[in-house]
Structure formats: structure tokens, C-alpha cells
């Protein structure tokens, strides 16, 4: 039987300008799931429902064996949550925050916290208001990681960071997330960050789950073909996500890349000139356009 | 690990946390309160009246600071997401906020009111002003409950400040209204505090309103489905 870190079933929620209908999303224990979506896609709403902070209109949420939002108190002892809009108390030091978290989570790992202080180049006695945005993000991550949660939920933690700080955070996270016991949900609109960290990737747009696959499957199944149009070129090709024509040339994108698709292209009057693998960002954009 | 129905340990921790955040300001306010009570204790009309105005101002400052600092700013400064990531429900959080704010206001408010009463009974100031002092202090407490409820239910700086302005304006009207009341006015110069049916009715109504606002706030908080 599959052991889930979380399992969201038929989740629906409606706001005046946003609706999520029948979202199904789950994460196996020990996996890292990257949730990709543009701003307003529903990533934060999904995470807030998962954290019990927002009550869905319909559906069922199980996190680490607990029903949410009813059992959110028990669940939150094992969930570490950090988001880009999360701030610490500016007039207090990082040490004060560490002591506060320790008073709530007795298994707060001080040795690990000290290690993270060094890796993130943070000073425990420095007040939060004196930290840069990148340092504040790192401080939040330190407080979350030193609790050693079973499920780590990171809502756009790299948003607003400069490229150097983002690389530092992602590199450290990649190193930290090697722990096979820990399950991670990582949301971002930055596909590069997601690609570096995730085992599985989910695309979300306008409250709908567009796709959920492991990273390798995405990269292997999606491809872009540059073709010369033959006189008998047809209007559509089975398996093509999009066909963009420009004079005698065409660009065809597929999510069913295989030798059979190349044959199908030829038969449809598209002579393949070049074939390219697509980046995760390109796959995401193609996915969104197909579903809009 | 506490269960959902009994998260009092976490609620206490959140209250203690708010105390820690406010303790320096609170100490400063209490020093200010002692100075003002000292002024009132000089028992000259000028010093007593000046002290009374300063005391009203101090109470308003204590209340508005705690409501803005601990509730509105928690949303504005985005520390609310950090708090809600902890093992608490929205209800636990709201209860902790209500408890912390009430404690942070009620303790200094009570000490300041008792300090003023002590000055009145132990100096030549006429004890007849006691009902007036108590009722005005109660009105300040009621005002505090109004803008605390607004802050807790809306987390809006604009709404909270609007309610603060309205209640402060009403306070002026209330003082003028109550002083002109024969039941209060005629006993101000008396050597003993004179509680009559009018002042007792005002005291009971004020206390009931305070309790009603707090209970309504707790009830409305419980009905919220979205917290961030």
C-alpha cells in the first residue's frame, strides 16, 4: 500500500475571482514534489489548504495520517512550513526565535541549528531587522529544518532573492533534502529551482492540475520538432500539442515523443529537420497554453 | 503532544511570547503611570486635572499600542504566517491574541485605576470623584475592547484606527455627558464616593458591553474559514 506524506482529494474552493475544482494531489513519503504555476495559479491556496489555514469548500485532506483541518495541531508538529511572505519578529534576534521554536518543539536539534547557522552564514545574536531578504529566508529555513519535520512545505521560498542568494539557498536545500525520510512540497514559478530539487513535478494553472509526472518522464516525453512542410502537409497530427507554421517551415511540440511520433510526422507531410529536448520551463509554458 | 481540544499549552506559549514582545514598552508605560499618579497625588486642582488628562492619554496609548502592535502589525509585518505554521488552529491563535491583549491592557489598566483611587482616598482630593474616575476608566476599557475586536476580526490597520478615532471622540462626549448628569455632578464635591442607581446602572451596562463584545469577538473568530 502506498504511504502518502499527503493526499488531497477532490478539493474545491471558490473565491470571487478564483476557483479550484476537484484538485487531486498526493505525495509519496520521501519524495520531493515541485509545484509549478504562474502567479495566481493556486499554489499558495493549495498549500494553505494543506496546512489547514484555509478550509476548502469540498474535498478531503490527509497529511501524515491526520485529517485536516480538524487534526491540524497534531499534523503541524511534523510539518515544517516556510513561505516567501513569512517574516520573523524584526525586533528580536534569531536566537530568540530559536529558543521560542525550541519551547514548542522539544526535539529541536540545536547541533543541526548551529551547523545551519554556519552553512547559511547567519549570526544568532543579530536582530532580524538587520538581516537582508536572503538572510531572512535562510533564517526561516533554519528554524523549520532544525525541527526535523517529516514533511517540509516550502511556498516560493526563493521569490524575491537575488540570483546569488537564490543559488545559495537552492544549493543548500538540495544538499539538505537528500534525507530520504523527509517528504517535501516545494512551490515556485521558477522552473529552474524546481528542476534542481524535485523528483516529481506538478503544473498548476487557474486552480487546475495540468500535469503530474516525475521529472525524467517530462523531459523524455516532451520534444520540439523543426520541420519542412511538404505539399501534402495535414492540419493536425495525432500526439502534437501545438503546430506553429511559418512559410514552408513548422515547429511541432509533442508530449508523446517517440520513434512512432517521428513516423507519424513524416506521414502527415512534416519532414523533420531538427529535434530538440525541451526545458522544464518550455514544457510548462506549452502545457499552460494547451489548457487555456 | 496536545490534542485538538486541549491546546492550552500552546495558547499559553503564544501569550507569553506576546508578553515578551511588549514587556519593555509596558515597563515604560508603568513608569509613566507612576509619575502621573504622583502628579495627581499633589492634590492641587491643576496637578490633579492635568494628571487625569495625562492618565486618560496613557491608557489610550497602552490599549492602541497593544492592539496595533500585537494584532494588526502581525498581519502587516507578515509574522502571522510564521505563527500559523506552528501547531495551533486559527481558534487557538485568536484565543491567545485575545488573552494576551486583555492581559497586556487589563493589568496596567487595573494598576493605574487602583493607583488613582489610592491617591484619591489618601489625599485631600474629594472622594466624590471616584464614580467619575471609575466610569471614565470603564469607558476607556470598553473603547479598547471595540478596537481590539476590530483588529482581531479584520486585521485591518485602517478599520482599527477608524474605530480608535471614533471611540476617542466618543470619550470626550461621554465625559461631558456624565459630568453634566445630576447624579454625578451633584456628588463630585462629596467627601465620600456616592454610588447611586444612575452610576451603578452605567457601571453594569459598561461591564455587560465589555463582556458582550469579547464573547461576540470569540464567536466570530470561530466562524472564520480562511485565516491568512
HADDOCK unambig.tbl for C-alpha pairs under 7 A between the chains (distance, minus, plus):
assign (segid A and resid 53 and name CA) (segid B and resid 226 and name CA) 6.33 0.50 0.50
assign (segid A and resid 53 and name CA) (segid B and resid 227 and name CA) 5.69 0.50 0.50
assign (segid A and resid 53 and name CA) (segid B and resid 228 and name CA) 6.70 0.50 0.50
assign (segid A and resid 54 and name CA) (segid B and resid 225 and name CA) 5.98 0.50 0.50
assign (segid A and resid 54 and name CA) (segid B and resid 226 and name CA) 4.45 0.50 0.50
assign (segid A and resid 54 and name CA) (segid B and resid 227 and name CA) 6.18 0.50 0.50
assign (segid A and resid 55 and name CA) (segid B and resid 225 and name CA) 5.36 0.50 0.50
assign (segid A and resid 55 and name CA) (segid B and resid 226 and name CA) 6.26 0.50 0.50
assign (segid A and resid 71 and name CA) (segid B and resid 4 and name CA) 6.33 0.50 0.50
assign (segid A and resid 72 and name CA) (segid B and resid 89 and name CA) 6.90 0.50 0.50
assign (segid A and resid 73 and name CA) (segid B and resid 4 and name CA) 6.00 0.50 0.50
assign (segid A and resid 73 and name CA) (segid B and resid 87 and name CA) 4.44 0.50 0.50
assign (segid A and resid 73 and name CA) (segid B and resid 88 and name CA) 5.32 0.50 0.50
assign (segid A and resid 73 and name CA) (segid B and resid 89 and name CA) 6.44 0.50 0.50
assign (segid A and resid 74 and name CA) (segid B and resid 3 and name CA) 6.74 0.50 0.50
assign (segid A and resid 74 and name CA) (segid B and resid 87 and name CA) 6.78 0.50 0.50
assign (segid A and resid 76 and name CA) (segid B and resid 86 and name CA) 6.25 0.50 0.50
assign (segid A and resid 76 and name CA) (segid B and resid 87 and name CA) 4.81 0.50 0.50
assign (segid A and resid 77 and name CA) (segid B and resid 87 and name CA) 5.75 0.50 0.50
assign (segid A and resid 81 and name CA) (segid B and resid 85 and name CA) 5.77 0.50 0.50
assign (segid A and resid 85 and name CA) (segid B and resid 78 and name CA) 6.28 0.50 0.50
assign (segid A and resid 86 and name CA) (segid B and resid 78 and name CA) 5.53 0.50 0.50
assign (segid A and resid 86 and name CA) (segid B and resid 79 and name CA) 6.01 0.50 0.50
assign (segid A and resid 86 and name CA) (segid B and resid 81 and name CA) 5.33 0.50 0.50
assign (segid A and resid 86 and name CA) (segid B and resid 82 and name CA) 5.67 0.50 0.50
assign (segid A and resid 87 and name CA) (segid B and resid 77 and name CA) 6.78 0.50 0.50
assign (segid A and resid 87 and name CA) (segid B and resid 78 and name CA) 5.19 0.50 0.50
assign (segid A and resid 87 and name CA) (segid B and resid 79 and name CA) 4.80 0.50 0.50
assign (segid A and resid 87 and name CA) (segid B and resid 82 and name CA) 6.54 0.50 0.50
assign (segid A and resid 88 and name CA) (segid B and resid 79 and name CA) 5.47 0.50 0.50
assign (segid A and resid 88 and name CA) (segid B and resid 82 and name CA) 6.84 0.50 0.50
assign (segid A and resid 89 and name CA) (segid B and resid 79 and name CA) 6.52 0.50 0.50
